[in-house]
């Protein structure tokens, strides 16, 4: 049996494990949260190094991207360097492949017509593949990078504007303690609904990292569409109660849980290793074609369909 674990600096309340079969291979997949502790995450990675087939980093990115430039998150390097044998991934490979495919799938299968739709993307630098695809399909973007990561009430309305800001801000932000940029540990269970509400209200579609969405979204989300991942059954109940019309996760559901992109990327590199292929964008797409991974789409409330 192949083993993939996700070591997350997020809350341990979201821990989950499942056994499943993918491309004929049995997989044991587990998510382990460390409640915001980088040191505990390092210890877990060292403990499992060489004993599992892949390790995903949850709740933190190895790097953020804008345009052709990538910016390494300094604290994430400590986690990456903790493993000497087992490969470590953070989901970036899927953000550049699977999430592009999901937006294309939704458009071509008439689930959503993105043309001229107002889409709030919590962080374009984090979901660069998704943001680029949304712009390709002529969405009216509201990029929340400055708002959700730095608390600056200044939305950006194009990837061109984001690239200009990123050239100045990203080199500095990537060196800050990660918990200043992203909710970790118990912060993932706290909703701050008094900030940036107007941008949620303006948007027809909310996309991006679920912890940003959950932390800042208002109580009234009637008729909204959410495109995200890493949701639990409790999250789905909460979204339904807030009036969300449709929930779409870019990764599939396993026993009531949609795992993060880091987990699915861990599965993919494990499959590539079994067939002796090197990890690359081409090979990622090849595996995605073979396993025919489709987004999870749930209609949570009966409102007029937004297309």
PAZAPA-4460 file (N, C-alpha, C; in steps of 0.05 Angstrom, whole numbers, plus 32768, in hexadecimal, padded with zeros to 4 digits):
% residues 307
    n_x    n_y    n_z   ca_x   ca_y   ca_z    c_x    c_y    c_z   seq   type   mol
   8011   7FE8   8000   8000   8000   8000   8011   8019   8000     1      X     A
   800A   802C   7FEF   8019   8045   7FEE   800F   8058   8004     2      X     A
   8021   8067   8010   801A   8078   8027   8021   8095   8020     3      X     A
   800E   80A6   8023   8012   80C3   801F   8007   80D1   8038     4      X     A
   8018   80E2   8045   800E   80F1   805C   8011   810F   8056     5      X     A
   7FFE   811E   8061   8000   813B   8060   8006   8145   807C     6      X     A
   801D   8152   807E   8024   815F   8098   801C   817C   8096     7      X     A
   8008   8184   80A5   7FFD   819E   80A3   8002   81AE   80BD     8      X     A
   8008   81C8   80B9   800A   81DA   80D0   7FEF   81E5   80D8     9      X     A
   7FDA   81DA   80CC   7FBF   81E1   80D3   7FB5   81D3   80EC    10      X     A
   7F9B   81D6   80F1   7F8F   81CB   8108   7F8D   81AC   8107    11      X     A
   7F92   819F   811E   7F90   8182   811F   7F72   8179   811E    12      X     A
   7F5F   818C   8122   7F43   8185   8121   7F3B   817C   8105    13      X     A
   7F4B   8182   80F1   7F45   817B   80D5   7F53   8162   80CC    14      X     A
   7F5F   8153   80DF   7F6D   813A   80D8   7F5A   8126   80CB    15      X     A
   7F65   8116   80B9   7F54   8103   80AB   7F67   80EE   809E    16      X     A
   7F5D   80D5   809C   7F6C   80C1   808E   7F59   80B0   807E    17      X     A
   7F62   80A4   8069   7F51   8094   8057   7F62   8080   8048    18      X     A
   7F56   8069   8042   7F63   8056   8030   7F52   8056   8016    19      X     A
   7F60   8057   7FFF   7F52   8058   7FE6   7F63   804B   7FD0    20      X     A
   7F58   8047   7FB9   7F67   803C   7FA3   7F67   804F   7F8C    21      X     A
   7F7E   8055   7F81   7F82   8067   7F6B   7F94   805A   7F56    22      X     A
   7F8A   8059   7F3D   7F98   804C   7F27   7FA1   802F   7F2F    23      X     A
   7F8F   8022   7F3D   7F95   8006   7F45   7FA7   8003   7F5D    24      X     A
   7FB1   8019   7F68   7FC3   8018   7F7E   7FB4   801F   7F98    25      X     A
   7FB9   8010   7FAD   7FAE   8017   7FC7   7FBE   802D   7FD5    26      X     A
   7FB0   8041   7FDF   7FBC   8057   7FED   7FB1   805B   8009    27      X     A
   7FC3   8060   801B   7FBB   806A   8036   7FC3   8087   8037    28      X     A
   7FAF   8099   803B   7FB3   80B6   803B   7FAC   80C1   8057    29      X     A
   7FBD   80D1   8062   7FB8   80DC   807C   7FC0   80F9   807E    30      X     A
   7FAF   8109   808A   7FB6   8125   8090   7FBA   8129   80AE    31      X     A
   7FD1   8135   80B6   7FD7   8138   80D2   7FDD   8156   80D7    32      X     A
   7FCD   8163   80E8   7FD1   817F   80EE   7FE2   8183   8107    33      X     A
   7FF2   8198   8108   8003   819D   811E   7FFB   81B6   812E    34      X     A
   7FE3   81C1   8128   7FD9   81D8   8137   7FEB   81F0   8136    35      X     A
   7FF7   81F5   811F   8008   820C   811B   8025   8209   8122    36      X     A
   802D   81F2   812B   8049   81EE   8134   805B   81E5   811D    37      X     A
   806D   81F6   8115   8081   81EF   8100   8093   81D9   810B    38      X     A
   809B   81DA   8124   80AD   81C6   812F   80A1   81AB   8130    39      X     A
   8087   81A9   8137   8079   818F   8137   8077   8184   811B    40      X     A
   8073   8196   8108   8072   818D   80EC   808D   8182   80E3    41      X     A
   80A2   818F   80EB   80BD   8186   80E4   80C2   816A   80F0    42      X     A
   80BA   8167   8109   80BD   814D   8116   80AD   8137   8108    43      X     A
   8095   813D   8100   8084   8129   80F2   8091   8122   80D7    44      X     A
   809B   8135   80C9   80A8   8130   80AF   80C0   811E   80B3    45      X     A
   80D1   8124   80C7   80E8   8114   80CC   80E1   80F7   80D4    46      X     A
   80CB   80F5   80E4   80C2   80DB   80ED   80B9   80C9   80D6    47      X     A
   80AC   80D6   80C2   80A1   80C6   80AC   80B3   80C5   8093    48      X     A
   80C9   80D4   8094   80DB   80D4   807D   80E6   80B8   8078    49      X     A
   80E2   80AF   805F   80EB   8095   8057   80D8   807E   805E    50      X     A
   80C2   8085   806D   80AE   8071   8074   8094   8073   8065    51      X     A
   8091   808A   8057   8079   808E   8046   8082   8094   802A    52      X     A
   8070   8094   8017   8077   8098   7FFB   8078   80B5   7FF3    53      X     A
   8068   80C6   8001   8069   80E3   7FFB   805E   80F1   8013    54      X     A
   8069   810A   8017   805F   811B   802D   8055   8135   8020    55      X     A
   803D   813C   8027   8032   8156   801F   8034   816A   8035    56      X     A
   803A   8183   802E   803A   8199   8041   801F   81A6   8040    57      X     A
   8011   81A6   8057   7FF7   81B2   8058   7FF8   81CC   8069    58      X     A
   7FE7   81DF   8061   7FE6   81F8   8070   7FFD   820B   806B    59      X     A
   800E   8204   8058   8025   8216   8051   802E   820F   8035    60      X     A
   8037   8223   8026   8041   821F   800B   8060   8221   800C    61      X     A
   806C   8211   7FFA   8089   8214   7FF7   8090   822E   7FEA    62      X     A
   807F   8237   7FD8   8083   8250   7FCB   8069   825C   7FC1    63      X     A
   8069   8275   7FBB   8052   8283   7FAE   805B   828D   7F93    64      X     A
   8049   8291   7F81   8050   8296   7F66   8040   82AD   7F5A    65      X     A
   804D   82BD   7F4A   803F   82D2   7F3B   804D   82D6   7F21    66      X     A
   803F   82D2   7F0B   804B   82D3   7EF0   805F   82BD   7EEE    67      X     A
   8077   82C5   7EE6   808D   82B1   7EE3   809F   82B0   7EFB    68      X     A
   8098   82BE   7F10   80AA   82BF   7F28   809E   82AE   7F3F    69      X     A
   80B0   82A1   7F4D   80A8   8291   7F64   80B7   829C   7F7C    70      X     A
   80AA   829C   7F94   80B6   82A6   7FAC   80B5   8291   7FC2    71      X     A
   80CC   8288   7FCB   80CD   8273   7FDF   80C4   827D   7FFA    72      X     A
   80B3   826E   8007   80AB   8274   8023   80C0   826A   8035    73      X     A
   80CD   827C   8044   80E5   8274   8053   80DF   825E   8068    74      X     A
   80C8   8261   8076   80C2   824D   808B   80BC   8231   807F    75      X     A
   80B2   8231   8066   80AC   8217   805A   80C5   8208   8053    76      X     A
   80DB   8216   804F   80F4   8208   8049   80FD   81F6   8060    77      X     A
   80F7   81FE   8078   80FE   81EE   8090   80F0   81D3   808E    78      X     A
   80D7   81D3   8085   80C7   81BB   8082   80D1   81A9   806C    79      X     A
   80D6   81B6   8055   80E0   81A7   803E   80FB   8199   8044    80      X     A
   810C   81A8   8052   8127   819D   8057   8127   8188   806D    81      X     A
   8111   8184   807B   810F   8170   8090   810E   8154   8085    82      X     A
   8107   8150   806C   8106   8136   8060   811F   8132   804E    83      X     A
   812B   811B   8052   8143   8115   8042   813E   80FF   802D    84      X     A
   8129   80EF   8031   8123   80D9   801F   8109   80DC   8010    85      X     A
   80F3   80E0   801F   80D8   80E1   8014   80D4   80FC   8006    86      X     A
   80C9   80FC   7FEE   80C3   8115   7FE0   80AE   8125   7FEE    87      X     A
   80B1   8140   7FEF   809E   8152   7FFB   8092   8164   7FE6    88      X     A
   8077   8167   7FE7   8069   8178   7FD4   8055   818A   7FE3    89      X     A
   804F   81A1   7FD8   803D   81B4   7FE5   8023   81B9   7FD6    90      X     A
   801F   81AA   7FBF   8007   81AE   7FAF   800B   81C1   7F98    91      X     A
   8022   81CE   7F96   8026   81E2   7F81   8023   81D6   7F65    92      X     A
   802C   81BD   7F62   802A   81AF   7F49   800E   81AC   7F3F    93      X     A
   7FFB   81A8   7F52   7FDF   81A5   7F4B   7FD2   81C0   7F48    94      X     A
   7FDB   81D4   7F56   7FD0   81EF   7F52   7FD6   81F9   7F36    95      X     A
   7FEC   81EE   7F2A   7FF3   81F6   7F0F   7FE7   81E4   7EFA    96      X     A
   7FDC   81CD   7F02   7FD1   81BB   7EEE   7FB4   81B5   7EF3    97      X     A
   7FAE   81A7   7F09   7F92   819F   7F0F   7F7F   81B7   7F11    98      X     A
   7F88   81CC   7F1F   7F75   81E3   7F23   7F6F   81F1   7F09    99      X     A
   7F82   81F2   7EF6   7F7D   81FC   7EDC   7F68   81EB   7ECE   100      X     A
   7F6C   81D1   7ED0   7F59   81BE   7EC3   7F3D   81C0   7ECF   101      X     A
   7F3B   81C5   7EE9   7F21   81C7   7EF6   7F11   81DE   7EEA   102      X     A
   7F1E   81F6   7EE8   7F10   820D   7EDD   7F07   8208   7EC0   103      X     A
   7F19   81FB   7EB1   7F12   81F4   7E95   7EFA   81E0   7E95   104      X     A
   7EFB   81CD   7EA7   7EE6   81B9   7EA8   7ECB   81C6   7EAE   105      X     A
   7ECB   81D8   7EC2   7EB2   81E5   7ECA   7EA7   81F6   7EB3   106      X     A
   7EB9   8203   7EA5   7EB0   8214   7E8E   7EA5   8203   7E77   107      X     A
   7EB5   81EF   7E6F   7EAD   81DF   7E58   7E95   81CD   7E5D   108      X     A
   7E91   81C5   7E76   7E79   81B5   7E7D   7E61   81C5   7E86   109      X     A
   7E64   81E0   7E82   7E4E   81F2   7E88   7E44   81F1   7EA5   110      X     A
   7E56   81EA   7EB7   7E50   81EC   7ED3   7E4F   820A   7EDB   111      X     A
   7E63   8219   7ED1   7E65   8235   7ED6   7E6F   8243   7EBC   112      X     A
   7E62   8259   7EB5   7E6D   826A   7EA0   7E7C   8281   7EAD   113      X     A
   7E96   8280   7EAC   7EA6   8294   7EBB   7EA7   82AF   7EAE   114      X     A
   7E9E   82B1   7E95   7E9F   82CA   7E86   7E91   82E1   7E95   115      X     A
   7EA0   82F6   7E9D   7E96   830E   7EAA   7E8C   8309   7EC7   116      X     A
   7E90   82F1   7ED1   7E88   82EC   7EED   7E9D   82F8   7F00   117      X     A
   7E93   8304   7F15   7EA5   830E   7F2A   7EAF   82F8   7F3B   118      X     A
   7EC9   82F3   7F3C   7ED5   82DD   7F4B   7EE9   82E8   7F5F   119      X     A
   7EE4   82E3   7F78   7EF7   82EA   7F8D   7F0A   82D3   7F91   120      X     A
   7F24   82D8   7F8B   7F39   82C4   7F8F   7F49   82CC   7FA7   121      X     A
   7F48   82BC   7FBC   7F54   82C4   7FD5   7F72   82CB   7FD2   122      X     A
   7F80   82BC   7FC2   7F9C   82C3   7FBC   7FA4   82B8   7FA1   123      X     A
   7FA9   82CA   7F8E   7FB2   82C2   7F74   7FCD   82B7   7F74   124      X     A
   7FDE   82BF   7F86   7FF9   82B4   7F88   7FF9   8297   7F92   125      X     A
   7FE5   8291   7FA2   7FE3   8275   7FAC   7FD6   8263   7F98   126      X     A
   7FC0   826D   7F8A   7FB2   825D   7F77   7FB7   8268   7F5B   127      X     A
   7FD0   8269   7F53   7FD8   8277   7F3A   7FCC   826A   7F21   128      X     A
   7FCA   824F   7F21   7FBF   8241   7F0A   7FA1   8247   7F08   129      X     A
   7F93   8247   7F1E   7F76   824D   7F1E   7F71   826A   7F16   130      X     A
   7F81   827C   7F21   7F7D   8299   7F1A   7F82   829E   7EFC   131      X     A
   7F97   8292   7EF1   7F9D   8296   7ED5   7F87   828A   7EC3   132      X     A
   7F7C   8273   7ECB   7F66   8267   7EBC   7F4D   8278   7EBD   133      X     A
   7F47   8283   7ED5   7F30   8294   7ED8   7F32   82AD   7EC7   134      X     A
   7F4A   82B9   7EC6   7F4E   82D0   7EB5   7F4C   82C9   7E98   135      X     A
   7F55   82B1   7E90   7F53   82A8   7E75   7F36   82A6   7E6C   136      X     A
   7F24   829E   7E7E   7F08   829C   7E77   7EF9   82B6   7E7D   137      X     A
   7F08   82CC   7E7F   7EFC   82E7   7E80   7EEC   82EC   7E9A   138      X     A
   7EF5   82E0   7EB0   7EE8   82E7   7ECA   7EF1   8303   7ED3   139      X     A
   7EE0   8310   7EE3   7EE7   8329   7EEE   7EF3   8323   7F0A   140      X     A
   7F0E   8323   7F0B   7F1C   831A   7F23   7F1C   832F   7F39   141      X     A
   7F1A   8325   7F51   7F1F   8335   7F69   7F34   8325   7F78   142      X     A
   7F4D   832D   7F77   7F64   831E   7F83   7F69   8329   7F9F   143      X     A
   7F68   8316   7FB3   7F69   831E   7FCF   7F84   831B   7FDC   144      X     A
   7F9A   831A   7FCC   7FB4   8314   7FD8   7FBC   8328   7FEE   145      X     A
   7FB9   8341   7FE9   7FC0   8355   7FFE   7FAD   8354   8015   146      X     A
   7F94   834F   8010   7F80   834E   8026   7F84   8337   8038   147      X     A
   7F84   831F   802D   7F83   8307   803E   7F9E   82FF   8049   148      X     A
   7FB3   8307   803D   7FCE   8300   8048   7FDA   8316   8059   149      X     A
   7FD5   832F   8052   7FE2   8346   8060   7FCE   8358   806E   150      X     A
   7FB4   8353   806A   7FA0   8363   8078   7F9C   837F   806C   151      X     A
   7FA6   8383   8053   7FA4   839D   8046   7F8B   839E   8035   152      X     A
   7F79   83B0   803A   7F60   83B1   802C   7F64   83BD   8010   153      X     A
   7F70   83AD   7FFF   7F75   83B7   7FE3   7F73   839F   7FD0   154      X     A
   7F5C   839B   7FC4   7F59   8385   7FB0   7F68   838C   7F96   155      X     A
   7F70   8378   7F88   7F7D   837B   7F6E   7F6A   836E   7F59   156      X     A
   7F6A   837A   7F41   7F55   8372   7F2E   7F61   8365   7F15   157      X     A
   7F7A   835F   7F15   7F86   8351   7EFE   7FA0   8344   7F06   158      X     A
   7FA8   832F   7EF8   7FC2   8322   7EFE   7FD9   8335   7EF8   159      X     A
   7FD5   8347   7EE5   7FEA   835A   7EDF   7FF0   836C   7EF7   160      X     A
   7FDA   8375   7F04   7FDD   8385   7F1C   7FEA   8375   7F33   161      X     A
   7FE1   835B   7F35   7FED   834A   7F4A   800B   8346   7F46   162      X     A
   8013   8343   7F2D   8030   833F   7F27   8040   8358   7F30   163      X     A
   8035   836F   7F2B   8043   8388   7F33   8046   838A   7F51   164      X     A
   8031   8384   7F5F   8031   8385   7F7C   8044   836F   7F87   165      X     A
   8042   8357   7F7B   8052   8341   7F85   8070   8346   7F83   166      X     A
   8078   8354   7F6F   8095   835B   7F6B   80A0   836A   7F83   167      X     A
   808E   8379   7F90   8097   838A   7FA7   8092   837B   7FC1   168      X     A
   807A   836F   7FC4   8071   8365   7FDE   807B   8348   7FE3   169      X     A
   807A   8337   7FCE   8080   831A   7FD3   809B   8315   7FDE   170      X     A
   80B1   8322   7FD5   80CB   831C   7FE0   80CD   8321   7FFF   171      X     A
   80BD   8334   8008   80BC   833A   8025   80A9   8327   8033   172      X     A
   8091   8323   8028   807D   8312   8035   8087   82F6   8038   173      X     A
   8096   82EC   8025   809F   82D0   8025   80B3   82CA   803C   174      X     A
   80BE   82DF   8048   80D1   82DC   805E   80C4   82E0   8079   175      X     A
   80AA   82E7   807A   809C   82EC   8093   8094   82D1   809F   176      X     A
   8090   82D0   80BA   8085   82B7   80C6   806A   82B1   80B8   177      X     A
   8067   8298   80B1   8050   8290   80A0   8035   8295   80AE   178      X     A
   8035   8293   80C9   801B   8297   80D7   8011   82B4   80D5   179      X     A
   8022   82C7   80CB   8019   82E2   80C7   800B   82E5   80AC   180      X     A
   800F   82D1   809A   8004   82D2   807F   7FEB   82C0   807B   181      X     A
   7FE9   82AB   808D   7FD5   8296   8088   7FCB   828B   80A2   182      X     A
   7FB1   8285   80A5   7FA7   827A   80BE   7FB2   825E   80C3   183      X     A
   7FBF   825A   80D9   7FCA   8240   80E0   7FBE   8237   80FB   184      X     A
   7FC0   821E   8101   7FB7   8214   811B   7F9A   821B   8120   185      X     A
   7F94   8224   8138   7F78   822A   8140   7F6D   8242   8131   186      X     A
   7F7D   8253   8125   7F73   8269   8115   7F62   825F   80FE   187      X     A
   7F67   8246   80F5   7F57   823A   80DF   7F3A   8235   80E8   188      X     A
   7F34   8236   8101   7F19   8230   810B   7F0B   824A   8114   189      X     A
   7F17   8261   810F   7F0B   827A   8117   7F03   828B   80FF   190      X     A
   7EEA   8293   80FE   7EE0   82A4   80E8   7EE2   82C1   80EF   191      X     A
   7EEE   82D1   80DD   7EEF   82EE   80E0   7EDD   82FA   80CA   192      X     A
   7EC4   82FE   80D0   7EB1   8305   80BC   7EAC   8323   80B9   193      X     A
   7EBC   8333   80C6   7EB7   8350   80C5   7ECA   835F   80B2   194      X     A
   7EDA   8350   80A3   7EED   835C   8091   7EEA   8352   8075   195      X     A
   7EEC   8364   8062   7EEB   835D   8046   7ED0   8351   803D   196      X     A
   7EBB   8355   804D   7EA1   834A   8046   7E97   8355   802B   197      X     A
   7E9D   836E   8025   7E93   837A   800D   7E9D   836C   7FF4   198      X     A
   7EB5   8360   7FF5   7EBF   8352   7FDE   7EB2   8336   7FDA   199      X     A
   7EAC   832A   7FF1   7E9C   8311   7FEF   7E80   8317   7FE4   200      X     A
   7E74   832D   7FEC   7E5A   8334   7FE3   7E5A   833B   7FC5   201      X     A
   7E6F   8348   7FBC   7E71   8350   7F9F   7E74   8337   7F8D   202      X     A
   7E82   8324   7F97   7E89   830D   7F86   7E72   82F9   7F83   203      X     A
   7E70   82ED   7F6C   7E5D   82D7   7F67   7E6A   82BC   7F6E   204      X     A
   7E85   82BB   7F6B   7E94   82A3   7F6F   7EAB   82A9   7F82   205      X     A
   7EB0   8298   7F96   7EC6   829B   7FA8   7ED9   8283   7FA4   206      X     A
   7EF2   8289   7F9F   7F04   8272   7F99   7F1F   8276   7FA8   207      X     A
   7F2C   825F   7FAC   7F46   8260   7FB9   7F47   824F   7FD2   208      X     A
   7F5B   8255   7FE2   7F60   8245   7FFA   7F48   8246   800D   209      X     A
   7F40   822F   8017   7F27   822E   8028   7F2B   823C   8043   210      X     A
   7F43   823C   804E   7F46   8248   8068   7F43   8266   8067   211      X     A
   7F4C   8273   8051   7F47   828F   804D   7F29   8294   804A   212      X     A
   7F1C   8283   803A   7EFF   8287   8035   7EF0   8284   8050   213      X     A
   7EF6   826F   805E   7EE7   8269   8077   7EEC   827F   808C   214      X     A
   7F04   8289   808D   7F0B   829D   80A2   7EFD   82B8   809D   215      X     A
   7EFA   82C0   8084   7EF1   82DB   807F   7ED5   82DD   8073   216      X     A
   7EC8   82C7   806B   7EAF   82C9   805E   7E98   82D2   8071   217      X     A
   7E85   82E0   8066   7E6E   82EA   8077   7E5B   82D3   807D   218      X     A
   7E48   82D8   808F   7E34   82C4   8096   7E21   82BF   807F   219      X     A
   7E1B   82D3   806F   7E09   82D1   8059   7E19   82CC   803F   220      X     A
   7E18   82B3   8035   7E26   82AC   801C   7E11   82A1   8008   221      X     A
   7DF8   82AB   800B   7DE3   82A1   7FFA   7DE9   82A4   7FDC   222      X     A
   7DE6   828D   7FCE   7DE9   828D   7FB1   7E06   828C   7FA7   223      X     A
   7E1A   828D   7FB9   7E36   828D   7FB0   7E3F   8271   7FA7   224      X     A
   7E53   8271   7F96   7E61   8259   7F8E   7E7D   825A   7F9A   225      X     A
   7E86   8245   7FA6   7EA1   8243   7FB2   7EB0   822E   7FA3   226      X     A
   7EC8   8235   7F9A   7EDB   8223   7F8D   7EF4   8221   7F9E   227      X     A
   7EF9   820A   7FAB   7F0E   8208   7FBF   7F17   81EB   7FC1   228      X     A
   7F23   81E4   7FD7   7F28   81C8   7FDE   7F2C   81C6   7FFC   229      X     A
   7F34   81AF   8006   7F39   81AA   8022   7F21   81B0   8034   230      X     A
   7F0A   81A6   802D   7EF3   81AA   803E   7EEB   8190   804C   231      X     A
   7EE1   8192   8064   7ED7   817B   8073   7EB8   817B   8071   232      X     A
   7EAC   8165   807B   7E8F   8164   807B   7E83   817A   808C   233      X     A
   7E91   8182   80A2   7E88   8197   80B3   7E88   81B2   80A4   234      X     A
   7E9D   81B5   8093   7E9F   81CE   8083   7E87   81CF   806F   235      X     A
   7E80   81B9   8063   7E6A   81B8   8050   7E50   81C0   805E   236      X     A
   7E4C   81B6   8076   7E34   81BD   8085   7E33   81DB   808B   237      X     A
   7E4A   81E5   8092   7E4C   8202   8099   7E46   8213   8080   238      X     A
   7E51   820B   8069   7E4D   821A   8050   7E30   821A   8048   239      X     A
   7E23   8203   804B   7E07   8201   8045   7DF7   8213   8056   240      X     A
   7DFE   8214   8070   7DEF   8225   8083   7DF2   8243   807C   241      X     A
   7E08   824A   8070   7E0C   8266   8068   7DFF   826D   804D   242      X     A
   7DF4   8259   8040   7DE5   825E   8028   7DF4   825A   800E   243      X     A
   7E0C   824F   8010   7E1C   824A   7FF7   7E0C   8239   7FE4   244      X     A
   7E0C   8241   7FCB   7DFD   8233   7FB7   7E0B   8219   7FAD   245      X     A
   7E24   821D   7FA6   7E33   8206   7F9A   7E4F   8205   7FA6   246      X     A
   7E58   81ED   7FAD   7E73   81E9   7FB6   7E82   81D7   7FA2   247      X     A
   7E99   81E1   7F99   7EAA   81D2   7F87   7EC5   81D0   7F93   248      X     A
   7ECF   81B7   7F96   7EEA   81B3   7FA0   7EFB   81A8   7F89   249      X     A
   7F13   81B2   7F86   7F24   81AA   7F70   7F2F   818E   7F74   250      X     A
   7F2F   8185   7F8D   7F38   8169   7F92   7F1F   8159   7F9A   251      X     A
   7F1F   813F   7F95   7F07   812E   7F9A   7F03   8129   7FB7   252      X     A
   7EEB   811E   7FBD   7EE4   8118   7FD9   7EED   80FB   7FDF   253      X     A
   7EFA   80F8   7FF6   7F01   80DE   8001   7EF4   80DB   801C   254      X     A
   7EE0   80CA   801F   7ED3   80C5   8039   7ECB   80DF   8047   255      X     A
   7EBD   80F0   8039   7EB3   8109   8045   7EC6   8120   8047   256      X     A
   7EDE   811D   803B   7EF3   8131   803E   7F00   8136   8023   257      X     A
   7F02   8150   801B   7F12   8157   8004   7F2E   815F   800E   258      X     A
   7F42   814F   8007   7F5D   8155   8010   7F69   816D   8000   259      X     A
   7F7F   8178   800A   7F8D   818D   7FFD   7F9C   8184   7FE4   260      X     A
   7FA4   8198   7FD4   7FB3   8192   7FBC   7FCE   8184   7FC3   261      X     A
   7FD9   818A   7FDB   7FF2   817D   7FE2   7FEF   815F   7FE4   262      X     A
   7FD8   8156   7FEE   7FD3   8139   7FF0   7FD1   812C   7FD5   263      X     A
   7FC1   8138   7FC3   7FBD   812C   7FA9   7FD7   812D   7F99   264      X     A
   7FE7   8142   7F9D   8001   8143   7F8F   8013   812D   7F9A   265      X     A
   8011   8127   7FB5   8020   8111   7FC0   8019   80F6   7FB3   266      X     A
   7FFF   80F3   7FAE   7FF5   80DB   7FA0   8001   80D9   7F84   267      X     A
   8000   80EF   7F76   800A   80F0   7F5A   8028   80E9   7F58   268      X     A
   8038   80F5   7F6A   8054   80EF   7F67   805B   80D2   7F70   269      X     A
   804A   80C7   7F81   804D   80AB   7F88   8047   8099   7F70   270      X     A
   8031   80A0   7F62   802A   8091   7F4A   8040   8094   7F34   271      X     A
   804B   80AC   7F32   8060   80B0   7F1E   8079   80A0   7F25   272      X     A
   807F   809E   7F3F   8096   808E   7F48   8092   8070   7F41   273      X     A
   8079   8067   7F44   8074   804B   7F3E   8078   8044   7F20   274      X     A
   8073   8057   7F0F   8076   8052   7EF2   8091   805E   7EE8   275      X     A
   80A2   8066   7EFC   80BD   8070   7EF6   80BD   8088   7EE3   276      X     A
   80AB   809C   7EEA   80AA   80B5   7EDB   80B2   80CC   7EED   277      X     A
   80BF   80E0   7EE2   80C7   80F7   7EF1   80AF   810B   7EF4   278      X     A
   80AE   8119   7F0A   8098   812D   7F0E   809C   8144   7EFB   279      X     A
   8088   814B   7EEC   8088   8162   7EDA   806B   8169   7ED4   280      X     A
   8067   8181   7EC9   804C   8189   7EC2   803F   8176   7EAE   281      X     A
   804F   816D   7E9B   8045   815A   7E87   803C   8140   7E94   282      X     A
   804D   8135   7EA6   8046   811C   7EB3   802F   811F   7EC7   283      X     A
   802D   8136   7ED4   8017   813B   7EE6   7FFD   813A   7ED6   284      X     A
   7FFC   8147   7EBF   7FE4   8147   7EAE   7FDE   812B   7EA3   285      X     A
   7FF3   811C   7E9E   7FF0   8101   7E94   7FE2   80F0   7EA9   286      X     A
   7FEB   80F2   7EC2   7FDE   80E3   7ED8   7FC2   80EC   7EDC   287      X     A
   7FBD   8106   7EDC   7FA3   8111   7EDF   7F90   8107   7ECA   288      X     A
   7F9A   8104   7EB1   7F89   80F9   7E9C   7F82   80DC   7EA2   289      X     A
   7F95   80CD   7EAC   7F90   80B0   7EB1   7F7D   80AC   7EC8   290      X     A
   7F7F   80BB   7EDD   7F6D   80B6   7EF4   7F53   80C6   7EF1   291      X     A
   7F52   80D7   7EDC   7F39   80E5   7ED5   7F2D   80F4   7EEE   292      X     A
   7F3F   8103   7EFB   7F37   8111   7F13   7F24   8128   7F0C   293      X     A
   7F0C   8127   7F18   7EF9   813C   7F13   7EF2   814B   7F2D   294      X     A
   7EEA   8164   7F2A   7EE4   8174   7F42   7ECB   8169   7F50   295      X     A
   7ECA   816D   7F6A   7EB2   8166   7F79   7E9F   817E   7F77   296      X     A
   7E86   8179   7F6F   7E73   818F   7F6B   7E5A   8188   7F7C   297      X     A
   7E53   8199   7F8E   7E3C   8195   7F9F   7E2A   81AD   7F9F   298      X     A
   7E11   81A9   7F99   7DFD   81BE   7F9B   7DF2   81BE   7FB8   299      X     A
   7DF9   81D2   7FC7   7DF2   81D3   7FE4   7DD7   81DF   7FEA   300      X     A
   7DCF   81F2   7FD9   7DB5   81FF   7FDE   7DA7   8203   7FC3   301      X     A
   7D8D   8204   7FC3   7D7E   8208   7FAA   7D79   8225   7FA5   302      X     A
   7D8C   8231   7F96   7D88   824D   7F8D   7D89   824D   7F6F   303      X     A
   7D83   8264   7F64   7D86   8266   7F47   7DA3   8260   7F3F   304      X     A
   7DA6   824F   7F2C   7DC1   8246   7F24   7DD1   825D   7F17   305      X     A
   7DEA   8260   7F21   7DFB   8275   7F15   7E0D   8268   7F00   306      X     A
   7E09   8270   7EE7   7E19   8264   7ED1   7E23   827B   7EBF   307      X     A
***
